[in-house]
Structures are given as structure tokens and as C-alpha cells.
Amino acid sequence: MQAIVIGAGKMGYSLARLLAKEGYGVTMIERDAERGSVVQDNLDISVLTGNGASIAVLQGAGVDQTDLLIAVTEIDEVNMIACLLAKQVGVGKTVARVRNPEYLEEGESGRELISGIDLIINPELVTAREIAELVGAPEALDVAYYAKGHIQLLELRVNPGHPLIGRDIQDLIYEKPFLIVAIVRQEHVVIPRGTDRILEGDRIFLLAQTEFMPLVEEHLGFKREKAEKVMILGGELSTLYLAKVLEKQKHMSVTIIEKDHEDCVRLSEELDSSLVIMGDATDLDLLRKEGVAETDILVCMTDNDKVNMLACLIAKSLGVKHTISQVRQSDYITLMTTVGIDVGVSPRILTANAILKFIKGSANLLSMTLLSHGGAEMLEFHVAKKSPLVFKKLKDMNFPKGALIGSIMRGEQVLIAKGDEVLMPEDHITVFTVPERIDAVLKLFNGAV
């Protein structure tokens, strides 16, 4: 399989590395020769200097022999033109990063009806939606939904003094079904057995029906909190998207602080109820004056990771309950949580997540979510009628080690998976897996369509 990646920025670099890991022969096109040289020195791929929207440059990169083209430069038009040209010469799949909402109705991400572009991805919108889900469950480090929203997955931290510390998973019994599908301990993902014990500092992935999740959390000693006051620092496009989502929740009060006057005007014109204030996100007096101490969640979304980190730490010192920071340099995520910032969200990881699902997509794979900064994945499958797994009990399946079935949706019925459950044709299931078992899981479920 051959792939072309256009744009050697952080996004392009990450995608090229991911594709090379997946076994693709990768050629990268980058206008900046110096940046291209850095990529060439660090990745085992080919790098070509030039304009990715030029048919001559694309031909020089072997576009007529390419299976996949991903265009992620900073210029929307270059990305779109490159995809259109690639389709004309027969490239099977094309992906374009498009930020300008004028090109898309409400800036939607996903498969779009634009001839020549198979997937349009808007990183700012993807990031805003992820943060909006986190605002809905402030106690969580990560939130994901499956089975048409009926199943919720939360990543929760076991802090010092938590009642779960020292307890075996098999002893955690409750009338509402749930499953701890994984434990992250010292940055290693473990698929737990019943005899595994929860330790201080663990991060657990908790799976339950969405309607019962608050009850399950309470039973396990986690407090579900309701956010009503949100303050957003920074006036980037992702801030606009996030504020629009939050404004739809009638109980939510949104305040935005942005230092650029033009950005403030733009936000004020495009938002309905959000309060927009011009000022410095790291100004202690301003934050105090605007009531950051009474804020339920502070979201830092400037384009500078260091400013985001500093603002979150200042807000924590002033009494804010929860902090969420956008992280451009995804390597900073672990550092942020170490110094006391509650959640770091990486647009790069979220975008890679969406593109990875598209690349690996099949008739049976419904969704794919990167978890724990790429250390694990949750896959959602449709079980085909001819699958060799139907009519088998889960405990009798030769399931790959390091992977497990978390939930089953059968019509409108939602089940948390147990060993005696029997897989039926047309079931929708979620599978939690470590990265090295993904191909085995995909093979298992794509073997019969």
C-alpha cells in the first residue's frame, strides 16, 4: 500500500509516522525544504519538496500508483485541490483537512458529498466536540459514546484516599451492570482480570449504559458533577465551535477571554449568549474580577501550549474546580496531568483518530476511538450474519489476548458483556484492545461480511 501525505507540519508528521507503522510506503510532499529535511532525518519515508497542489509534483511523488492521499497543509484550498487532482488519476481514498466553515455547512467533519474528497476533517470542530463531552462529565479524563449514545466510556483517575484502592475488580458488584475494561498504570495499559487489584494513581476505563453511568460512578466512589459556569481562554476557531455547542445547553453560562480585539468582535457577532471579554488570559487581576474562582470548568484554547499550561495553573491556584487544556504538542499531555491540570486534549490525536478509522474502515467497523493518548483503542463493530462468531458464548471465543468485548447492542436492547452472553447476527458490539491486537481483532470481525 502506498500513501502520499501533503504538509510536513505536526499533523502531517504524526500521520506519516502512523501510516509507516501501519505498513504503508509513505511519500511526503512539503514546500519548505528545511522542514522536509527534518522529517527525512526522523522517519523512514520519502520526502519530496514542492507544491502538493501541482499535478507535476504529484506525478513526481507517484500519485498514479498511490492508494491513499492525505492533504493537511495550513491552506484549505491546497488540500482540496490536491485531493481533486489525485482522484482524477485514480487514487482510491483522499482526505483533506479543511478549517474554513464557509466550505462546509456548519463546518461538519466526516464523509462529505464533495466529489474527489472522501473524508473532510476539521480539527477545530473535532476538538470542540471532544471538550464539550468532557464538560458534560467534569470528573472524567476522557469521554466516549457508543451504541448510538446508549453506552458511555469514562476514563477516571483513582486519587489518594479513594475507596476503590486495594479492592479486587471481582468484588465490585452492583445492580446496574458495568465493566472496567482497562487499567492504565504507570502509562501501561492492562486488560484486567477479576483478581486484579485497583491501586492508587490508576486510571480506569469504566463502561456502562449512559443512563446508569452516574449511579455506577456513585457506587464506585466517584462524584458526578454538573458544570454550569464555563470560562474559555483564547479566541481560536475551536473556541467559537465549543461556545456554540455549550450555548445549546440552557443551564450553561459561558465566558470567553481573548486579547485580540478583532477576534473578540468576531466572537461577539457569531455567538448568542456567551460573554466575550478582551484581556490577557494570564492576568490574575482580570481572572479574579471575572470570577474564575466560581467557575466550574476553565478551558484553555489559545494556540500556545505554554500559555495554556500557565493559565490553567493560575486558575487552579485561584480556586477553579476543573481545568481542560488544548495541547498542540501532544507530548505535553502527560506533563500537564503531572503538574495538576485535569485534562489535556490534543487536536492532533483526535484528527489521527478520525483518519485512522477511515483508513481501516470496512462494512463492519462502525467507529474507532484512540484512548489513553493512543495506548488503547475502542472499536465498534456490526456483527455480520455470516460471521463465524455468531451463536457463540463470549467465554468460548478464541478472542485475541489483550482485547475484550465491552458491550452488545441488540436492536434497542443494550447489554454490558458477560462471559455467558451469546453473540447474535446484526449485534453492534464494542471491543476494547491494546494497539498490538488491533489487526487481529479487525481480521476476526472482517473475516465474513
C-alpha positions as CSV (number, residue, x, y, z in Angstrom):
1,M,0.0,0.0,0.0
2,Q,1.3,3.4,-1.0
3,A,0.3,6.8,0.6
4,I,1.1,10.4,0.0
5,V,1.0,13.0,2.8
6,I,1.0,16.6,1.9
7,G,2.2,19.0,4.5
8,A,5.0,18.3,7.0
9,G,3.6,20.2,10.0
10,K,2.9,18.4,13.3
11,M,-0.2,16.9,11.9
12,G,1.4,15.6,8.7
13,Y,4.4,14.3,10.6
14,S,2.2,12.3,13.0
15,L,0.1,10.9,10.2
16,A,3.2,9.9,8.2
17,R,4.6,8.1,11.2
18,L,1.3,6.4,11.8
19,L,1.0,5.2,8.2
20,A,4.6,3.9,8.1
21,K,3.8,2.0,11.3
22,E,0.7,0.5,9.6
23,G,2.9,-0.8,6.7
24,Y,2.3,1.9,4.1
25,G,5.1,3.1,1.8
26,V,4.9,6.9,2.5
27,T,5.9,9.8,0.4
28,M,5.6,13.3,1.9
29,I,5.3,16.5,-0.1
30,E,6.4,19.7,1.6
31,R,7.2,23.2,0.2
32,D,9.7,24.0,2.9
33,A,12.9,22.1,2.1
34,E,14.3,22.6,5.7
35,R,11.2,21.2,7.3
36,G,11.2,18.3,4.8
37,S,14.8,17.6,5.7
38,V,13.8,17.3,9.4
39,V,11.1,14.7,8.5
40,Q,13.5,12.8,6.3
41,D,16.0,12.6,9.1
42,N,13.5,11.2,11.6
43,L,11.1,9.0,9.6
44,D,11.8,6.1,7.2
45,I,9.8,7.7,4.4
46,S,10.5,9.6,1.1
47,V,10.2,13.4,1.1
48,L,9.6,15.5,-2.0
49,T,10.0,19.3,-2.0
50,G,7.2,21.1,-3.8
51,N,3.6,22.3,-4.0
52,G,1.2,19.5,-3.3
53,A,-1.5,21.1,-5.4
54,S,0.7,20.8,-8.5
55,I,0.0,17.9,-10.8
56,A,3.6,17.7,-11.8
57,V,4.7,17.4,-8.2
58,L,2.1,14.8,-7.5
59,Q,3.2,12.8,-10.5
60,G,6.8,13.0,-9.3
61,A,5.5,11.5,-6.0
62,G,4.0,8.6,-7.9
63,V,0.4,9.6,-7.4
64,D,-0.8,7.2,-10.1
65,Q,0.5,4.3,-8.0
66,T,-0.9,5.6,-4.7
67,D,-3.8,4.1,-2.7
68,L,-4.3,7.0,-0.2
69,L,-3.6,10.7,-0.3
70,I,-3.9,12.9,2.9
71,A,-3.5,16.7,2.5
72,V,-3.0,18.5,5.8
73,T,-1.3,21.8,4.9
74,E,-2.3,25.0,6.6
75,I,-4.1,26.1,3.4
76,D,-7.6,24.6,2.8
77,E,-7.5,25.3,-0.9
78,V,-4.2,23.4,-1.4
79,N,-5.6,20.4,0.5
80,M,-8.8,20.4,-1.6
81,I,-7.2,20.8,-5.0
82,A,-4.6,18.1,-4.2
83,C,-7.4,15.7,-3.4
84,L,-9.4,16.6,-6.5
85,L,-6.3,16.1,-8.7
86,A,-5.5,12.8,-7.0
87,K,-9.0,11.5,-7.7
88,Q,-8.6,12.3,-11.4
89,V,-5.7,9.9,-11.7
90,G,-7.4,7.1,-9.7
91,V,-6.3,7.4,-6.1
92,G,-8.6,5.2,-4.1
93,K,-9.0,7.3,-0.9
94,T,-8.4,11.1,-0.3
95,V,-8.5,13.0,2.9
96,A,-8.4,16.8,3.2
97,R,-8.0,19.0,6.3
98,V,-10.4,21.9,5.9
99,R,-10.8,24.5,8.6
100,N,-12.9,27.3,6.9
101,P,-16.5,26.7,7.9
102,E,-17.6,28.5,4.7
103,Y,-16.6,25.4,2.7
104,L,-18.8,23.2,4.8
105,E,-22.3,23.6,6.3
106,E,-21.6,24.3,10.0
107,G,-18.0,23.0,9.5
108,E,-19.1,19.4,9.6
109,S,-16.4,16.7,9.7
110,G,-16.8,13.3,8.2
111,R,-17.7,11.9,4.8
112,E,-18.9,14.7,2.7
113,L,-20.6,14.9,-0.7
114,I,-17.8,16.7,-2.4
115,S,-16.7,14.8,-5.5
116,G,-13.0,13.9,-5.2
117,I,-12.7,14.2,-1.4
118,D,-13.6,11.1,0.5
119,L,-13.1,12.5,4.0
120,I,-13.0,16.1,5.1
121,I,-11.7,16.6,8.6
122,N,-12.0,19.8,10.6
123,P,-9.6,19.6,13.6
124,E,-11.1,22.6,15.4
125,L,-14.6,21.1,15.3
126,V,-13.5,17.7,16.3
127,T,-11.6,19.2,19.3
128,A,-14.6,21.4,20.3
129,R,-16.9,18.4,20.3
130,E,-14.5,16.3,22.4
131,I,-14.2,19.1,25.0
132,A,-18.0,19.6,25.1
133,E,-18.3,15.9,26.1
134,L,-15.7,16.4,28.8
135,V,-17.6,19.4,30.1
136,G,-20.6,17.1,30.5
137,A,-18.6,14.8,32.8
138,P,-16.1,17.0,34.5
139,E,-14.8,14.2,36.7
140,A,-13.6,12.3,33.7
141,L,-10.2,12.4,31.9
142,D,-11.9,11.1,28.7
143,V,-15.4,10.5,27.5
144,A,-16.7,8.5,24.6
145,Y,-20.1,7.2,23.4
146,Y,-21.1,4.1,21.6
147,A,-24.2,2.1,20.5
148,K,-25.9,5.3,19.2
149,G,-25.2,7.0,22.5
150,H,-26.6,4.3,24.8
151,I,-23.1,3.2,26.0
152,Q,-20.7,5.6,27.8
153,L,-17.0,5.1,28.4
154,L,-15.2,7.2,31.0
155,E,-11.6,7.4,31.9
156,L,-11.4,8.1,35.7
157,R,-8.4,8.7,38.0
158,V,-8.1,6.9,41.3
159,N,-6.8,9.6,43.5
160,P,-5.2,9.2,47.0
161,G,-7.8,8.1,49.6
162,H,-10.3,6.8,47.0
163,P,-12.5,3.9,48.3
164,L,-11.5,1.7,45.4
165,I,-7.9,1.5,46.4
166,G,-6.9,-2.1,47.4
167,R,-10.2,-3.7,46.1
168,D,-10.3,-6.5,43.6
169,I,-12.3,-6.0,40.5
170,Q,-14.3,-9.2,41.0
171,D,-15.6,-7.7,44.3
172,L,-17.1,-4.6,42.7
173,I,-20.7,-5.8,42.3
174,Y,-23.7,-3.5,41.6
175,E,-27.2,-4.0,40.4
176,K,-26.6,-1.8,37.4
177,P,-24.2,-3.6,35.1
178,F,-20.8,-2.1,34.3
179,L,-17.4,-3.2,33.2
180,I,-13.8,-1.9,34.0
181,V,-12.4,-2.7,30.5
182,A,-8.8,-1.4,31.3
183,I,-6.5,0.0,33.8
184,V,-3.7,2.4,33.0
185,R,-0.9,2.0,35.5
186,Q,2.4,3.9,35.1
187,E,1.4,4.6,31.4
188,H,1.0,0.9,30.7
189,V,-2.5,-0.4,29.6
190,V,-3.7,-3.5,31.3
191,I,-6.8,-5.5,30.3
192,P,-7.8,-6.6,33.9
193,R,-8.9,-9.9,35.3
194,G,-11.3,-10.3,38.2
195,T,-8.4,-10.9,40.6
196,D,-6.6,-7.6,39.6
197,R,-6.5,-5.0,42.4
198,I,-7.0,-1.3,41.9
199,L,-4.1,0.8,43.2
200,E,-3.7,4.5,44.0
201,G,-2.9,6.5,40.9
202,D,-4.5,4.0,38.5
203,R,-6.7,5.4,35.6
204,I,-9.6,3.1,34.9
205,F,-11.8,2.9,31.8
206,L,-15.4,2.4,33.0
207,L,-18.1,1.2,30.6
208,A,-21.8,1.3,31.4
209,Q,-25.1,2.3,29.9
210,T,-25.2,6.1,29.6
211,E,-28.4,6.4,31.7
212,F,-27.0,4.4,34.6
213,M,-23.4,5.8,34.5
214,P,-24.0,8.4,37.2
215,L,-25.3,5.7,39.5
216,V,-22.4,3.4,38.7
217,E,-19.9,6.2,39.4
218,E,-21.5,7.0,42.7
219,H,-21.4,3.3,43.7
220,L,-17.7,3.2,42.9
221,G,-16.9,6.3,44.9
222,F,-16.7,8.9,42.0
223,K,-18.8,12.1,42.2
224,R,-20.7,13.1,39.1
225,E,-20.6,16.9,39.0
226,K,-22.7,19.3,36.9
227,A,-21.0,22.1,35.2
228,E,-22.9,25.4,34.9
229,K,-20.2,28.0,34.6
230,V,-17.5,27.6,31.9
231,M,-14.7,30.0,31.1
232,I,-12.8,29.7,27.9
233,L,-9.4,31.4,27.4
234,G,-8.5,32.1,23.8
235,G,-10.5,33.1,20.7
236,E,-9.4,30.5,18.2
237,L,-11.9,28.9,15.8
238,S,-12.2,25.9,18.1
239,T,-13.4,28.3,20.8
240,L,-16.3,29.5,18.5
241,Y,-17.3,25.9,17.8
242,L,-17.2,25.0,21.5
243,A,-19.2,28.0,22.7
244,K,-21.8,27.3,20.1
245,V,-22.2,23.7,21.4
246,L,-22.4,24.9,25.0
247,E,-24.9,27.6,24.3
248,K,-27.4,25.0,23.3
249,Q,-27.4,23.8,26.9
250,K,-29.7,26.3,28.5
251,H,-28.2,25.9,32.0
252,M,-24.7,26.8,30.8
253,S,-23.1,30.2,31.3
254,V,-20.1,30.8,29.0
255,T,-17.4,33.5,29.4
256,I,-14.6,33.9,26.8
257,I,-11.4,35.9,27.4
258,E,-9.4,36.8,24.3
259,K,-6.7,39.5,23.9
260,D,-7.2,40.3,20.2
261,H,-9.8,43.0,19.6
262,E,-10.8,41.6,16.1
263,D,-11.3,38.1,17.4
264,C,-13.5,39.5,20.3
265,V,-15.7,41.3,17.7
266,R,-16.0,38.2,15.6
267,L,-16.9,36.0,18.5
268,S,-19.5,38.5,19.8
269,E,-21.1,38.7,16.4
270,E,-21.4,35.0,15.9
271,L,-22.4,33.9,19.4
272,D,-25.7,34.5,21.1
273,S,-25.4,34.3,24.9
274,S,-21.7,34.0,25.6
275,L,-19.9,36.9,27.3
276,V,-16.8,37.9,25.4
277,I,-14.1,39.9,27.3
278,M,-11.0,41.4,25.8
279,G,-8.0,40.7,28.0
280,D,-4.9,38.6,28.8
281,A,-5.7,35.0,29.8
282,T,-2.8,35.0,32.3
283,D,-3.8,38.3,34.0
284,L,-4.5,37.4,37.7
285,D,-6.5,40.5,38.4
286,L,-8.7,40.0,35.4
287,L,-9.3,36.4,36.2
288,R,-10.3,37.3,39.8
289,K,-12.5,40.1,38.6
290,E,-14.3,37.8,36.2
291,G,-15.0,35.2,38.9
292,V,-12.7,32.4,37.9
293,A,-12.8,31.0,41.4
294,E,-16.6,30.4,41.0
295,T,-16.1,28.8,37.6
296,D,-16.9,25.1,37.3
297,I,-14.6,24.4,34.4
298,L,-11.8,26.5,32.8
299,V,-10.9,25.6,29.2
300,C,-7.6,27.0,27.8
301,M,-7.7,27.0,24.0
302,T,-5.0,29.5,22.9
303,D,-2.6,28.4,20.2
304,N,0.3,28.4,22.7
305,D,0.7,25.3,24.9
306,K,2.8,27.1,27.5
307,V,0.2,29.9,27.9
308,N,-2.5,27.3,28.3
309,M,-0.5,25.5,30.9
310,L,0.3,28.6,32.9
311,A,-3.3,29.9,32.7
312,C,-4.6,26.5,34.0
313,L,-2.2,26.5,36.9
314,I,-3.1,30.1,37.8
315,A,-6.8,29.3,37.7
316,K,-6.2,26.2,39.9
317,S,-4.4,28.4,42.4
318,L,-7.4,30.8,42.4
319,G,-9.8,28.0,43.1
320,V,-11.3,26.8,39.8
321,K,-12.6,23.3,40.1
322,H,-11.6,21.7,36.8
323,T,-9.2,22.6,34.1
324,I,-9.1,21.4,30.5
325,S,-6.3,22.5,28.2
326,Q,-5.9,22.2,24.4
327,V,-2.5,20.7,23.7
328,R,-0.8,21.3,20.3
329,Q,2.4,19.4,21.3
330,S,0.8,16.1,22.3
331,D,3.9,15.1,24.2
332,Y,2.9,17.7,26.8
333,I,-0.2,15.8,27.8
334,T,1.4,13.6,30.4
335,L,3.3,16.7,31.8
336,M,0.1,18.7,32.1
337,T,-1.6,16.0,34.2
338,T,1.5,15.5,36.3
339,V,1.6,19.2,37.4
340,G,-2.1,19.3,38.3
341,I,-4.0,20.2,35.1
342,D,-7.0,17.9,34.9
343,V,-7.3,17.0,31.2
344,G,-5.2,17.7,28.1
345,V,-6.9,17.4,24.7
346,S,-4.8,17.0,21.6
347,P,-6.3,18.0,18.2
348,R,-3.6,16.0,16.5
349,I,-4.6,12.8,18.3
350,L,-8.3,13.4,17.7
351,T,-7.7,14.1,14.0
352,A,-5.5,11.0,13.7
353,N,-8.3,9.0,15.4
354,A,-10.8,10.1,12.7
355,I,-8.4,9.4,9.8
356,L,-7.4,6.0,11.3
357,K,-11.0,4.9,11.4
358,F,-11.4,6.0,7.8
359,I,-8.3,4.2,6.6
360,K,-9.2,0.9,8.4
361,G,-12.9,1.3,7.7
362,S,-14.9,-1.6,6.5
363,A,-18.5,-2.6,6.2
364,N,-18.4,-4.0,9.7
365,L,-16.3,-1.3,11.5
366,L,-18.7,1.4,12.7
367,S,-16.3,3.5,14.8
368,M,-12.7,3.6,16.1
369,T,-11.6,5.7,19.1
370,L,-8.0,6.2,20.2
371,L,-7.8,6.2,24.0
372,S,-5.1,6.8,26.6
373,H,-3.1,9.0,24.2
374,G,-3.0,6.2,21.7
375,G,-2.2,3.4,24.2
376,A,-5.5,1.7,23.6
377,E,-8.4,1.7,21.2
378,M,-12.2,1.1,21.4
379,L,-13.7,-0.4,18.2
380,E,-17.4,-0.6,17.4
381,F,-18.5,-3.5,15.1
382,H,-21.6,-4.7,13.3
383,V,-21.7,-8.5,13.6
384,A,-22.4,-9.9,10.1
385,K,-24.9,-12.7,9.6
386,K,-22.1,-15.0,8.2
387,S,-19.6,-14.2,10.9
388,P,-18.0,-17.3,12.5
389,L,-18.6,-15.7,15.9
390,V,-22.4,-15.7,15.9
391,F,-24.3,-18.1,18.2
392,K,-21.1,-18.5,20.4
393,K,-20.8,-17.6,24.0
394,L,-18.2,-14.9,24.6
395,K,-16.3,-17.1,27.0
396,D,-16.0,-19.8,24.3
397,M,-14.5,-17.5,21.7
398,N,-10.8,-17.6,20.8
399,F,-10.6,-13.9,21.4
400,P,-7.1,-12.2,21.0
401,K,-5.3,-11.7,24.3
402,G,-5.2,-8.0,25.2
403,A,-8.7,-7.4,23.8
404,L,-12.2,-7.9,25.2
405,I,-15.8,-7.2,24.2
406,G,-17.3,-4.5,26.3
407,S,-20.9,-4.1,25.3
408,I,-23.6,-5.5,23.0
409,M,-26.5,-3.6,21.4
410,R,-29.2,-5.9,20.1
411,G,-32.0,-3.8,18.5
412,E,-32.9,-1.4,21.2
413,Q,-31.5,-3.6,24.0
414,V,-28.1,-2.7,25.4
415,L,-26.1,-5.3,27.4
416,I,-22.8,-5.0,29.2
417,A,-20.9,-8.0,28.0
418,K,-20.5,-11.1,30.3
419,G,-19.0,-14.4,29.6
420,D,-22.3,-16.3,29.1
421,E,-23.7,-13.8,26.6
422,V,-24.2,-15.3,23.1
423,L,-23.3,-13.1,20.1
424,M,-26.2,-12.8,17.6
425,P,-26.3,-11.7,13.9
426,E,-26.8,-8.0,13.5
427,D,-25.5,-7.2,17.0
428,H,-23.5,-4.0,17.5
429,I,-20.6,-4.6,19.8
430,T,-17.7,-2.5,21.3
431,V,-14.3,-4.0,21.6
432,F,-11.5,-2.6,23.8
433,T,-8.0,-3.5,22.6
434,V,-4.3,-2.6,23.0
435,P,-2.7,-1.4,19.7
436,E,-0.8,-4.6,19.0
437,R,-4.0,-6.6,18.9
438,I,-6.0,-4.3,16.6
439,D,-5.1,-6.2,13.4
440,A,-6.1,-9.5,14.9
441,V,-9.5,-8.0,16.1
442,L,-10.1,-6.5,12.7
443,K,-9.4,-9.8,11.0
444,L,-11.7,-11.6,13.3
445,F,-14.7,-9.4,12.6
446,N,-14.0,-8.7,8.9
447,G,-13.4,-12.3,8.1
448,A,-17.0,-12.8,7.0
449,V,-19.2,-9.9,5.8
